Amino acid sequence: MNIEVVTEQVRRSLDGVRHFLQEDGGDVELVRVRDDGIVNVKLTGACAQCPMSVLTLRAGIERALMRDSVEVLRVEAVTE
């Protein structure tokens, strides 16, 4: 896996879903792309405290990233 290529794919995918999050006062930041296919993101703004954030992470963000990059196996939210 070429981390730089996957990271760029992930950044483009996040840009594609970001406007949906921003419409509700939230956002997402890329923390890192790990070499095991796991992407760490940080939900910010309204998304950080939203009870629907797990659904947003899995059905929105993770689905988009996995669709756009076969190397992405999972997306996990971090709070750091």
N, C-alpha and C positions, 0 to 999 in steps of 0.2 A: 504494500500500500504506500503510495506517495502522499505523505501527510500534507504537503503544500497544495497539491492538486485537489485533494479531498476538502481541505480547509476552504479553498476558493469556491468549490461547489456548494459547500455548506453556507458560506457567506451569501452567495447568490440566492440560495433557497430561503434563507432567513429574510432577505430583503423582499422576497416575494410574498411572505406571510406577515411581515411586520405591520403593514397598513391595517390589517384586520385587528391586530392587538392595539395599535395606537388609536383606533376608532373608539375603543373602550377605556382609554387612558392608561394602557399598559405598553410594554415593549419586551424585547428579548435581546440578550447580549450573548455572543459566543464567548465561552470561557476557554475551551480547548477541544481539539479533536484528538482522541487517543488512538494509538496504533492498533488497538483491539476492536476498532469500529464503533466505539462508544463516543458520543458527542455530549459534552457538558455545556449546558446553557444556564443563564441566570435570568429568571423572569423578574421584571422590574415594574415600577409604577403600580397601577391597579392590579396587574396580573400577579404580583408577588403575594398579595393577601386574598386573592379571589378563591372562593370555594370550588370554582370550576377549573382551576388551573391544571389539574391532572388531566382533565378532558382536553383542554387546550394543548397541553404538552403532547399527549398521545395521538389524538385525532387530527390535530392541526399541524403542529411543528414536526413531530416525529414522522408522520405520514409524508409530508412534503420533502423532508430531508432524505428519507429512504427511497422515495420516488426518483429524486434527482441524483442520487449517488448510491450505487449498489454496495459501496464499501461501508456505508452507515448501517449498523446493526441495531442501534438503540440510542435514544436520547434521554439524558437524565438531567434533572434540574439540580442546581447547587445553590447554596445561599452565601457563599464566600464572596 
